[in-house]
Amino acid sequence: MLTIDQFENSYLKLVGHFADAKFQDELNMARKEFFENAGTLDENKPNYTLRMNQFYDWYFLTRPLKGHMQTPLMVVDIQRELRLTDEDKEVIEILKKARHSLFELVKVKKDEITLKDLFKNEKITVNADQHVFEFDEKEFFEARIVELDGKKYFLKGFCFHPESAQKFILSEVKVYQKNPDLDPADFMLRLVKMRYKFEQYRHVKPDMIYTNENKLGL
């Protein structure tokens, strides 16, 4: 039975392979894509670790490698030098089934968190043991959720959006619900950039940032 600690250690191994020297050009391109128009990345800021977790989740699970036209997750099993263990292979299959979405907090109990998946319009309950911060019921947030032994857990990359952005987010979610040809991951990446613009420009009204009118080059 795979524990959450074993899962996280294996996940770090898999992601780390695609962050080494062999993939340096790919990683640099991905960094530019992800952090462009998203404010300055400062290692001394409190949100640095969270932002890097978001980046590596996106890099490994969402962004196709230019050399393969598939994500690292989808080509990791052909990386011979990785020497995948049975545990690694199990983690790969779990990650392939991960739920990536925007969520609204419904309620928090001692050991579990109930959410509403905004894109699927359904509730989901997640294990609360490993989350390290308080959720704000007024903030929609992006997260990825995996299932181990019947329990659901968060990956470590989160992006929280201010209450003032809810109207915009809900209106866009409806557009994506009506059009299956649109990829919600593209919208969520835009929201990440908007969130960090929001932090960078505190003097600017949120509706100048969370908008389709491209007022700040997003």
Buried (B, 14 or more C-beta within 10 A) or exposed (E): EBEBEBBBEBBEBBBEBBBEEEBEEBBEBBBEEBBEEBBEBEEEEEBEEBBBBBBBBBBBBBBEBEEEEEBBBBBBBEBEEBEBEEBBEBBBEBBEEBBBBBBBBEEBEEEBBBBBBBBEEEEBBBBBEEBEEEBEEEBBBBBBBBBBEEBBBBBBBBBBBBEBBBEBBEEBBEEBBEEEEEEBBEBBBBBBBBBBBBBEBEEEEBEEBBBEEEEBEB
